[in-house]
Amino acid sequence: MVTQVNKRRRGRAKRELTVEIKTGTETKQVYTIDLSLGGMKVGGAVLQLQVGEPVEVIVKSGKDKISFPGQVEREDGLCLLNRIGRNVSTFFIRIIDERFAEFVSNNYHV
């Protein structure tokens, strides 16, 4: 069993949203596990990304899709994703677009 530790000083709910990760010409549906102003931890059952790889994160906001350029910063191992009830491979994506911090602040409590 995989156990997660909340390292934040203030408690808050985890954010499990469906997003898309585009790598080159391939787009994969993944789930966010947590959001911060600087990026997001994502996971997918068969997700394979390389640390340092550039990616595009596509988030659905209402009827629109917003994309943010990012880079895979680290591999975080396996994590139990409650939404789908299984363990997934997880990665932290550093978002390198300053609009992302504003998007997260306006839409989520972080």
Secondary structure in CASP SS format (residue, H / E / C, confidence):
PFRMAT SS
TARGET T0000
AUTHOR 0000-0000-0000
METHOD secondary structure of the structure
MODEL  1
M C 1.00
V C 1.00
T C 1.00
Q C 1.00
V C 1.00
N C 1.00
K C 1.00
R C 1.00
R C 1.00
R C 1.00
G C 1.00
R C 1.00
A C 1.00
K C 1.00
R C 1.00
E C 1.00
L C 1.00
T E 1.00
V E 1.00
E E 1.00
I E 1.00
K E 1.00
T E 1.00
G C 1.00
T C 1.00
E E 1.00
T E 1.00
K E 1.00
Q E 1.00
V E 1.00
Y E 1.00
T E 1.00
I E 1.00
D E 1.00
L E 1.00
S E 1.00
L C 1.00
G C 1.00
G E 1.00
M E 1.00
K E 1.00
V E 1.00
G E 1.00
G E 1.00
A C 1.00
V C 1.00
L C 1.00
Q C 1.00
L C 1.00
Q C 1.00
V C 1.00
G C 1.00
E C 1.00
P E 1.00
V E 1.00
E E 1.00
V E 1.00
I E 1.00
V E 1.00
K E 1.00
S E 1.00
G C 1.00
K C 1.00
D E 1.00
K E 1.00
I E 1.00
S E 1.00
F E 1.00
P E 1.00
G E 1.00
Q E 1.00
V E 1.00
E E 1.00
R E 1.00
E E 1.00
D E 1.00
G E 1.00
L E 1.00
C E 1.00
L E 1.00
L E 1.00
N C 1.00
R C 1.00
I C 1.00
G C 1.00
R E 1.00
N E 1.00
V E 1.00
S E 1.00
T E 1.00
F E 1.00
F E 1.00
I E 1.00
R E 1.00
I E 1.00
I C 1.00
D C 1.00
E C 1.00
R H 1.00
F H 1.00
A H 1.00
E H 1.00
F H 1.00
V H 1.00
S H 1.00
N H 1.00
N H 1.00
Y C 1.00
H C 1.00
V C 1.00
END
